[in-house]
Amino acid sequence: MRSTPKTAQAVIKLNYSAKEAAFALGMSAKTLANWRSNGFGPTYIKIGNRVLYPISDLEEWVNAIPR
């Protein structure tokens, strides 16, 4: 018997939480929070008390860093 995917499982994830973004960038969530408060770092959005990082913006920000 085939199961139908649940709505939450079928949705493509478009944003990372602050903790997920920090992990993806290889830094602590505290560093990312400090960057936010100082106006530095990748673009984020705030919904209520949640901070989210659009995955596409994180990729653009990482690619813009001079190497």
C-alpha positions as a LaTeX table, in Angstrom:
\begin{tabular}{lrrr}
\hline
Residue & $x$ (\AA) & $y$ (\AA) & $z$ (\AA) \\
\hline
Met1 & 0.00 & 0.00 & 0.00 \\
Arg2 & 1.41 & 3.40 & $-1.04$ \\
Ser3 & 1.31 & 6.19 & 1.46 \\
Thr4 & 0.54 & 9.76 & 0.45 \\
Pro5 & 3.24 & 12.26 & 1.43 \\
Lys6 & 2.26 & 14.58 & 4.23 \\
Thr7 & 2.00 & 18.25 & 3.33 \\
Ala8 & 4.97 & 19.23 & 5.50 \\
Gln9 & 7.14 & 16.60 & 3.82 \\
Ala10 & 6.08 & 17.59 & 0.32 \\
Val11 & 6.95 & 21.28 & 0.71 \\
Ile12 & 10.36 & 22.32 & $-0.58$ \\
Lys13 & 12.34 & 24.04 & 2.14 \\
Leu14 & 13.14 & 27.63 & 1.09 \\
Asn15 & 14.56 & 29.04 & 4.34 \\
Tyr16 & 16.99 & 27.98 & 7.02 \\
Ser17 & 16.58 & 28.80 & 10.67 \\
Ala18 & 19.43 & 30.79 & 12.20 \\
Lys19 & 20.88 & 27.58 & 13.66 \\
Glu20 & 20.70 & 25.76 & 10.29 \\
Ala21 & 22.22 & 28.74 & 8.47 \\
Ala22 & 25.09 & 28.94 & 10.96 \\
Phe23 & 25.77 & 25.22 & 10.52 \\
Ala24 & 25.69 & 25.55 & 6.72 \\
Leu25 & 28.18 & 28.44 & 6.92 \\
Gly26 & 30.45 & 26.64 & 9.37 \\
Met27 & 30.08 & 29.08 & 12.25 \\
Ser28 & 28.25 & 29.37 & 15.53 \\
Ala29 & 24.71 & 30.70 & 15.76 \\
Lys30 & 26.07 & 33.35 & 18.17 \\
Thr31 & 28.47 & 34.68 & 15.52 \\
Leu32 & 25.62 & 34.91 & 13.03 \\
Ala33 & 23.50 & 36.74 & 15.64 \\
Asn34 & 26.34 & 39.20 & 16.28 \\
Trp35 & 26.68 & 39.83 & 12.55 \\
Arg36 & 22.92 & 40.51 & 12.31 \\
Ser37 & 23.06 & 43.05 & 15.12 \\
Asn38 & 26.02 & 44.80 & 13.45 \\
Gly39 & 24.40 & 44.88 & 10.00 \\
Phe40 & 26.81 & 42.36 & 8.49 \\
Gly41 & 26.26 & 38.95 & 6.98 \\
Pro42 & 23.69 & 37.35 & 4.73 \\
Thr43 & 20.18 & 38.70 & 4.18 \\
Tyr44 & 17.62 & 37.46 & 6.68 \\
Ile45 & 13.94 & 37.88 & 7.31 \\
Lys46 & 12.21 & 38.12 & 10.64 \\
Ile47 & 8.75 & 36.70 & 11.21 \\
Gly48 & 7.64 & 37.40 & 14.74 \\
Asn49 & 10.60 & 36.34 & 16.85 \\
Arg50 & 11.90 & 33.84 & 14.24 \\
Val51 & 14.90 & 34.71 & 12.12 \\
Leu52 & 15.03 & 32.94 & 8.75 \\
Tyr53 & 17.65 & 32.92 & 6.03 \\
Pro54 & 16.47 & 32.34 & 2.46 \\
Ile55 & 18.67 & 29.55 & 1.10 \\
Ser56 & 19.11 & 31.29 & $-2.26$ \\
Asp57 & 20.35 & 34.46 & $-0.49$ \\
Leu58 & 22.84 & 32.43 & 1.57 \\
Glu59 & 24.23 & 30.89 & $-1.62$ \\
Glu60 & 24.56 & 34.31 & $-3.27$ \\
Trp61 & 26.26 & 35.77 & $-0.19$ \\
Val62 & 28.78 & 32.92 & $-0.01$ \\
Asn63 & 29.54 & 33.21 & $-3.73$ \\
Ala64 & 30.10 & 36.98 & $-3.39$ \\
Ile65 & 32.86 & 36.53 & $-0.78$ \\
Pro66 & 36.25 & 37.24 & $-2.41$ \\
Arg67 & 38.55 & 34.24 & $-2.44$ \\
\hline
\end{tabular}
